[in-house]
Amino acid sequence: MKINRNSEITYTPEYLTVDGTPWFPIMGEIHYSRVRSQDWEEELLKMKAGGVDIVSAYTIWIHHEEIEGQFDFTGCRDLHAFMETVKRCGLHCILRIGPWAHGEVRNGGFPDWLVQLEKEGKARLRTDDPVYLDYVRRFYAQIFAQVKGLLLSDDGPILGIQIENEYGHVGGQTGEAGEQHMRTLRRLAEEAGFLVPLYTATGWGGAVTGGMLPVMGGYAEAPWDQRLTEIEPSGNYVFTKERNDHGIGSDHGIGEGVTFSYADFPYLTAELGGGLQVTRHRRCVASGRDIQAMTLAKLGSGVNLLGYYMYHGGTNPEGKLSTLQESRETGYPNDLPVKSYDFNAPIKEYGQLSDTFRRIKVYAMMIHDFGEEFCRTQYIPQPGNPETPADLQSLRSAVRYDHETDQGYYFVNNYQRRYPMAEHRNERLCARDEGGRVLEDFGAVDVQDGDYFFWPFHLKLGKAVLKQAKATPLCILHGSDGQKDTYVFWTKEGTDPSYELEGDCSGIRILTLTEEQALHAMKVNLHGTETLLIAPEGDLMQAADGQLTLRVCVRVLCYPVILAYPAPGSVPEGYRYAAPLAMEDALIIDSNSLAAFTAAQKVWNPVIRRVEKEGESAEAAIYRLEAAGIPAETRQVLALIDYDGFTAEMFQDGNLIADNFYTGQVWETDLKRFSSDGAAVVDFRIRALHEDTKVYLQDWPAMQDGRAMRLNDVSTECVYQLPLSL
């Protein structure tokens, strides 16, 4: 969707619009002050490669004014430079200006000096108290000074502003007093200069919105829950008209429902959990399938904006007076790592692309090409669909359907995180309208535990109609110069897509990918032709100048074939042309091995010279890691530390540089970030986990003498980003 300063952006009760056209954007949260400024462009381009259209970001007050009157907009806190980078990358932004943020930050983002004013009775925070509002005015003025000239009306990236966060749900006032405060904050923002098309407010858990556009949330689990046991199944895996996630912020109290009418606003999310940030007492691990299945459930329930929190993890910046993480010491219910805000996000703390990144990208690709029509479809509950997640026996299904065009999608989710679902053998899958009339009959299908999918019916493909298919749309490759359009679908390997086409099919082609191919696919404009590239062992990106790059990949599939690029004589040594993987007329550039690939590029793996135990007590063991030969060509050199324990911390020259709460996952840190002249020396400490430690772990390590404190393995993984010439 092309958006410029003259675009009219608004909304109907069903969806967002741009110049009257339905718009389904993908939004992803990144906190600029938790990412190094020199990495912003590359990380934003990764988000764009994942399908993100809108960047959302908090302006965290304590990160900018930790000391009263001393504003800091330097380095990773340089908001102006960040917004310039967002613009350069061709992305848009909804800026979350608070003043309170939460965000797992110390005091929810309020500086200590501001909190002290309330303790001393000099101000009532998060109210219309004049003293507090004067400080908010000053903060808003400082923030606006950084983004002046970068609003949409200036041809800048900022098209929306979020006011406050979880107001009336996690702190703040409820009822009319709360609504009035939200209106006051919006007025202050507008007076400061924040004049944008969209003003949003979080709406879950009874939060008040002041009449602004409500955005919702949903998480696969609740690491802030104070229980140390397995908790009940999440309602975010059920198809429902209910938009409220009662589990968000349950450490602060569960809301009683929404404060706005569903009939007045579209169903938009701003905090669909892209992962889960572990807490000291509760260590939930979100997998790619956890997040993908939850995304599918939200799509089937009527969502018309997918907004992920977090989309990109990060690292807490250094504080001037204290550490900046949420902690019980500061009156919050949870302890968080001092440094790491990895969040198990689609893009992790050091820029690692995860399985989650690929799994939600396939839906983003579909939305980009089918989103306008998809927005017009409405959620229709299906007979037998369970209303509560505790029902693990009934088949969960939904339909999104447009009565006017007769196009629709049939959804099934037989996935519930951490709980087995009943299998449904020879289940007759029928899409039905509100009255129970069959819209389309997909026949008898085996639905296994863990299956989730959505299939189109009556979908217009050029002049033809796809009556039904047992495959999920991925994208459209629009032909040029009279060439056919190619409609790309994907399905689980071994599944017959069973396309049923009607009408004139002469102008279209259909390409079917396996799930694995779809996860590694990217649509690009290559030499004027819309082209699908598949990197089975890596990921593809495009730089701001359009340069295509490949990350940790040894082969690329190209569809349709571009015979002239590269010319046969220009194929690098170690590459070969090979037969495609069941893709007719496709090109594979395939290296024989990673060794041959890296040799051709004159790069190599770094050498860990030494990992030695430096000391040990009953409660902690300290190790020194020395690495050398770290190549300049790498983007990251990940130290993969496989350990068992309670927590781990990494130090360099006595300073804490990284930390980790044990979850059973391998701890990844970027040695290159901490290297000089191709070498790095760091110390790391593993703290003991005891069998009686009060913590929830999905999987406990083996205990020896009642404790676990061991280093299992240390290895490295190089991440390369190499230019492609096709």
N, C-alpha and C positions, 0 to 999 in steps of 0.2 A: 504494500500500500504506500503510495507516494504521498508524503506529507510535507507541506511547506508553510511559510508564514501566513499565507492566505487561506489555508485549509480551515474549514469549519469542523471542529471536533466537538461532538456532543454525544447524547445517548437517548435511547428509547427505553421503555420498560424491559426490552429483550436484549439489547446489545449496544455497544458503542458504534458510533458512525463517524465517517470522514466524508464530508461533502455529501451527506445523505446516503452513503453506501455503507452497509454493515461491515464492521471491522472487528476481527478477532486477533488481538495481539498476544504475543508471548512476552512475559516480563520476568526478569531475573534480578535478584538482589545481590549487590556487591558493595562492600564498605570500603571506599577509597582510602580511608585512614587506617585500614587493616591490611592494605596491599602496598608494596613499595611503588613509589611513583614511577620508577624506571620500568616497571612491569605493566603499567596500566594499559597501554595500547595492545600489547600482546594478549593480555587476559581478556580485554573487552572483545577482541577479535575472536577469541575462543568462544565467548558467549554468543557472538553473532553467528559463528559456525554452528553452534548448537541450536540456532533458530530464534534466539532472543531478539526482540524488536525494541523493547523498552527496558532500560536499566533503572532499577529503583535503588535508592541509597539514602541512608540516614546522614544528617548532619549532627554528629554527636557532640553535644555542648561541652562536655568535659575534655574532649579531644582538642577543642579549639580555645577554651578559656579555663584551663585548669587553675590558673592563678587569676584572681579577680582583676579585670581590666587589662590583662595581657593576652591579647588574642594571637593565636598561632595558626597561620595558614601557609606554613612552609613544609617542604618534603612531602610525606604521605598525606599531610593535612591540607595541601594546596587545592582547595575546592575549585578555584578558577581554572587551573591547569587540567584538573580532572574533567571538568565540563567541556573544555576545549578538546580533550581527547575523545570524549563521547561523541562530540560533533564530528571530529575527523574520521571516526570509525563508522559513521553513518547510522548511529543509533539515536534513540530518543530517551527521555528521562522523566520519571516521576520522582521528585525530590521530597524526601520525608524530613521536614524541617522541625519536627517536634512541637514544642521545646523538650518534652519528655520522650524518650525513645524506647526504653527497655533494652532490647538488643543484647542481653547478657553483658551489659556494661555496668561498671561501678555506679551506684545510685540511679540506675536506669538512664544514665547519661548526664544527670545533673552534677555540676561541680560541687566539691565538698563545701566550699564557702557558701554556696547557695543553700545547701541543705542545713548548714549551721545557722543561717538566718531564721529558718523555721524552728529549729531547736531552741533558739533564743527568743522566740515569739515575735520576731521582727517582720515576718512575712508568712503568708499562707500560700504555699506552693500549689500549683494546678487549680487555682481559683481565680476569680476576678479581683482579688486583692490588688489595690493600686501599686503597692510596692513590688509585688511579683510581676505585674504587667509591665512596669517600667523596665525591669531586667529583660523581659521577653522582647520588648520593643528594641532594646539595644542589641540583643542577640540576633533578632531578625534583620536588623539594619546591617549588621556585620556580614551575615550570610548573603544578603541581597547584594551588597557591594562586591562580593566575589563572583556572583553570577550575572551581574548587570550586563546586558548585551547578549545574553545566552538563553533568553526565553524564546519560545516559539515565535512570538511576534517580531523578534529580531532575526529570524531564521536560525535560531539556536535550537538546542535539543530539548529544552525543558518545556514539556506540554502539560505537566500536572504537578500539583503540590499536595502532599498528605499533611494534614494537621493532626498533631498529637499522636497518641498510639494507645489503643486499648483503654480509652478514657471512660471511666465509670465501671470498667471491668477490673482492671488492675490499678487501683487508686483513682483519685479524682472523685467528682460528684456525679450523682445520678439524677434522673428526673429533669425538671425544668432548669434547675441550677446548672446541671451538667450540660444540657443543650445550649444554654445561654453562654457558658464558658467557651464551648466549641465555636459558637458564632462570633464571640469576641476575638478568639485567636485568628479566625479567618479574616476578620476585619483588620486586625493588626498586620497580618501578612499582606493583605492588599494595600494597606497604607504604606508598607515598606517597599512596595513595588512588585510584589509577586502577583502579576496579572496573567493568568493562564486559563486555558479552556476547561481544565478539569481540577476540581478540588475533591479529595477523597478523605475518608476516615474509616478506620477499622471498625467493623460492626459486630464481631462475635462476642459471645458471653455477656450480653446485656450492655455492651458499650454504647454510648450515645454518639450521634454523628452530626448534630447541628444542621441537619438537612443536606449535608454533603453526600457525595456518591459513596455508598458503603462498599467496602471490599472485605472479603471473608478469608478464612484460613482453614487449614486442616493438616494434621500431622499423623504420621504412621504410628507413632507411639508418643509417650509423654515422659521424657527424661527429667522433667521438673516434678513429676508426681513423687510424693514423699514416701510411697510404699516401696518395699524392697522385695516384692514378690512379682510374679507374672501378673499383669493386669488384664482386665477384660478386653475382648476384641474391639478394635477401633471401629467406630461408626463410619469412618471415611472410606470403607470398602463396600458400603451398601449404596444402592441406587435409591435416591430419596429426594423429595422436594425440600427437605430440611437443609438449610444452609449453615446452621450454627454448629460449630465444634465445641461442645461443652468441656472438652478435655484441655483446651488451650488455657494455660495459666491456672490450672487446677491447684497449683501450689498456693495461689493467692485467693482462691475461692471460685466456685463454679457459677457462671452466670445463669440467669433464669430465662434467657431467650433474647431475641433481637428487639430493637426499639424502633424499627422502621417497617414499612409494608413491603413485602416481597413484590407485590403487584406494581410498585412504582419504580423499581430499579432492576437493572439486569444483574445476573448472577456473575460476579467477578471475584477472583481471588487475588490476594496480594501476598498471602503467607501459606501457600500450599507447600508443605515441608519438602524441600529438595534433599533433605537429609535430617539428621538429628544430632544436636550438639550434646555430647555426653556430660553428665554432672558427676561429682565425686561419689554420690550415693547411688546413682542409677546410670548404668552403662549400656544403653540400647544401641544396636548397630542397624542402621537402615541399609538394606540392599537395593540394587538397581531394580529388581523385580518388585520390591516393596513400593517404591516410588512410582514405577510405571503402572502397576495395577491400581494404585490410588488415583493416579492421573486419569486413567480410563474410567474409573467410577465417577469422578467429577465431570468428565466430558459427557458421560451417559446421563448424568443428573441435571444437565442443562447449563453448565459453566460456559461462558463466552469470553473469558480472559483467564489464561493460566499464568498466575504469578507465583514464582517460587522463592521461598526464603529458607535457607540461603541458596543461591545458585552458584556462588563462588565463595569458598572459605577464605580465611585470612589469619593474620597474626596480630594480636593486640600490640599497639605501639607502646613505646616507653613512656611512662608517666614522669612528670617532674617532681611530684610530691608523694606518689604512691603507685602501686600497680593499678591497672584499670579494668580488671575483670569483676564480674558479679561475684559476691561472696557472702557467706553468712556473717562474717565479721562486720559487714556494712548493713546488716539488717535484712538481707535477702534470704530466701529459703534454700538457696543452692550455692554450692561451691563449684567454680569453673576453673579450668587451667589458667594459669597466669598469662601464658603467651598464646597457646593454640586456640584458634577459632575455626578449626577445620570443618566442623559441622557434618562430616561425611557427605559433603555437598557434591553435586555433579562435577564441579571443578574444585579440587581440594586445595588445601592451604598453600601449597607451593606451585599450583597451576597444573597438577596432575589431572588428566581427563579420566573419569571413572566410568564404570559400566552404567551408572545412573545417567551420566551425560548422554550416552548413546541411546539408552532406552527411551528417554523422554524426547530426544531429538526426532525420532521417527514420527511422533505425534505432531511436533512443531512443523516438520516438513509437510505433513498432510494439511495442517491448518493453513499454511501459507498459500497453498494452491486451491484448497476446497473451502477455505474459511468463510468467504462471503455467503455461499449457499448454506454452509453448516450453521452459521449464526441464525438463519431463518428457521431452522428446525427447532421444535420445542419438545421438551421432555414429556413422555407419556409413560406412566407406571404400567407395568405388565402384570397380568394375573399370576398369583403365586409368588411374586417377588417379596422376600421377607422385609419387614420394616425395621428389624433390629439386627445388629451384628452378632448377637448371641445365637441366632438361628444359623447353624452350620450345615443344615441338611437340605434346605430348600434351594432351588436354583435361583440365583440372582440375575435378573435380566432387566433391560430397559430399552426403550425406543426413543430416538429423536426423529421427528417427522415434520415435514412441511406440507400442510394440506393443500396449499396453492399449487405447488409444483409436483406433488406426489413423490418427492425424493425423501429418503430416510436412511437411518442406520440402526442396526440391531446390535445391542450390547449384551455381553455375558461376562460376569466376573465370578469365577469360582476360586478366588484367591483371598485368603485372609491371613495377614501377617501373623506368624507364630502359632497358627491353628490349622489343623487338617480340615478340609472340606469334603463333604460326601461326593462320591462319583455318581454321574448320571449317565447310564448306559442307554443307548438308543433313545435319547431324549428328543422329542419332536420340538424343534425350535421354530416358533412362529412369531412374527412381528404383528402386533395388534394395535388398533386405534383405541380411543377412549371408551368406545362402546363394546369393545371386544371383537370387532370385525377383523378378520385376518387381512393384513396388508401384504404380507409375503410369507410363504412357507418354505423354510430352508430344509425341511425333511428331518430324518432321524440322524442324530449326531451323538457321538460319545464325548461327554464333557468330563475331563479328569480333574482330580484335585490339583489346584494350582493353575488351571487354564484361565485365561482371560483374553477377550478379543472383541472387535466390533467389525461388522460386515455391512456393506452398502446394499441398498435395494432401490430399484427404479432410478438409478443414478444416470444423469445425462452425460454421455461421452461423445462430444461433437454432435453429429446427427443421429447417433445411435443411442440406445438406452440399455444400460446394464440392469437387467431385471433383477439379478441377484448374483452374489459371488461369495465364496467362502475364503475371502482374502481381504486384507486391510489396505486402503489406498495409502500410497506414500507421496507421490508427486505427479506432476504433469510436465513432460518435456514437449514444449510447444515447437512444432516444426516451422521452418522458415522456407521461403521460396517455393511454396506449394507442397512441401514435404508433410508427411503425416504427423499428427500429434501422437505421442506415446504416453499412455497412461500406465504408471508403474504401481504395482501392488506387491505386497509381501504376505507370506503365510508361513506357518510352522512347517519345517522340513518334513516331507512325507505326506502333507495334506494336499488333496486335490482341490484347487481353487474353484472348480466347477462354474466357470463363467457362463452365464446365460444372457446372450446379447440379442437385441431386437432392433430392427430398422437398418439404416444405411451405415455399414461399418467400413466403407471404403476409405474414409479419411482418418482412420485411427489404427494404432497398434497397441497391444497390451503386452507389457513385460512383467514377469513374475519373479520376484526375488525370494530367497530364503530369508528367514529372520536374521541370521548372522550377516548376510549381505546387506540387508536394510540397516542394521545397526552401524555399519561402517560406510554408509552411502552419503554422498553430498552432491547436490545439484549446483552446477556452476554454468556461467555463460562463457563458453570456450570458443574463441574465434567467431563470435556471432551466432553460435549454435548452443541451445540449451542442452547440457550434457550431464549425464549421471556418472560420477566417479565413485568407485568403491575401493577402499583401502582395507583389505581384510585383516591386516596386522598392524594397523595404525589409524591415524585420524588426519583429516584434511582441513586446511584453513585457507582463507584468502586474506592477504595483507590489505591495508588501507589503499594501496596503489593497485590492487587487483592481483598481485603476484600470488600464485597458488603455491602452497607449501605443504609438506608431508611430515608428520610427526611419527617417529619410531615405526616405520612401515617398510616392508620389503617388496610389496607389489601393489599395483593400482589397476583396477579394471576400469575401462572407459566405455561408455555406451552413449550415443552411437559411436562407431569407430571413426577416428580422425586420422585418415591414412597418411596425411602429409606431416603429421606432428607426432613424435619426432621423425625426421627423415631417417631411413634405415642406417645410414652411416653415422648418425649422431647418437645412437643408443650407447650409453656408457658401458664400459667393459663390466661384465658380470650380470648384465641384463639380457633378456631374450624375449622374443615374441612367443607366446604360447597360446594353446587353445583356451577359449573362455570356459568359465564354470557354468555350463548350461545356459549361456547367454549368447544368442545368435548375433553375429556381426559385431562382436565386442572386441576390444583390445585389452590385453593384459601386459603391463610392464612388470616383469617378475624377476627378482634376483634369486640366485640359487640358494643363498644363505645370508644371514645377517652379517657374517664375517666378510663375505664378498662385497656386500653392500657398503659396509663401513670402510673397507679397504679402498673401494673405488672413490670414496669421499675423503680419504686420508684422515679418518678419525679413528679413535681407539678407545678402549675401556680404561678407566682409571684403575690404579692399583691401590688396594688397601695394604699399606705396608705393614700395619701392625694393629692388632686389637688385643690389649692386655689388661688384666685386672690390676688395678692400682691399689685397691684396698677393699676390705669387707668387714662388716659387723653383723650382728644378728638381724639388723633392720635395713641394711643397705649395702649394695656392692657398687664400687666405682670402677669404671673402665676408661682407658684412653684409646682413641681411634686416630690413627694417622693415615692419611691418604695422599698420594702424589700422582703426578701425571694426569691431572684433571684437564681434559682438552678444552681449549677455548671455544671450539665449535658447538659444544653441548649447550642446551637450554637449561637443563637441570642435571645434576648428578645425585640421584637419590640414594641415601644410605637406608637400607632396609634392615631394621633392627627387630629381630624376632626374639621377644623376651616374655617371661612370665613374671608378674609382680603386681604391685598395687598402682604405682605411678613410676614415671621416669622423667628425668630432666637432663638437658644437655647444656654444657657450659663451654665458653671459650674465654680464656684469660680471666676466669673467675666470674664472668657475667652469664646470667641465664639467657640462652638464645632460643631454646625450644623446650617444650614439655609435652607430656602425653599421659592421659588416664588409660590404664590398661583395659582393653576390651577383648583381647584374643586376636585382634588384627595385628599385622606387622606395622610397626611404627616407621613412618617415612619422614625423613628430613632431607633438605637440599644442601649437600656438602658444598656445592659450588657457591652458594650464597655466603658461606663462611670461609671461603678459600682465598688465598693470595698467591699469585704466581704459580697456579696449578697445584697448590698443596693446601691441605687443611689438617689441623690438629684440634680435636675436640675431646672433652671428657663427658661421659654420661653416667648417671646414677640410677640404679634400679632399686626401688623401695619394696620391701617385703609385703606380700599379701598373705594374710592369715586366714585359716579356715573359718574363724569366727568374726571376720571383718564384716561390719554392717554395710553391705553393698549388694546391689543387684547386678549380676553378670549373666548374660545369655548362656555362656559356657565357661565353667570354671576350669582352671588349669589343674594338672596333677599336683598333689600336695606331698611334700616330704617333711616329716616331723612337724606337721601342722602348718606348714607355710610353703609359699612358692616365691622364689627369688632366683631366677636363673636366666642366663643369656644363652639362647638356643643357637642363634646364627646371626651373622652380619654379612650382607652382600651389598653390591651396588647395582644400580640400573641407570644407564645413560639415556637421556631424552634428547633426541636430535630433531631439529626442524630444518628441512632441506628444501630448496626451491625445485619446482617441477617445471619443465618446459614441454608442453604437449601441443 
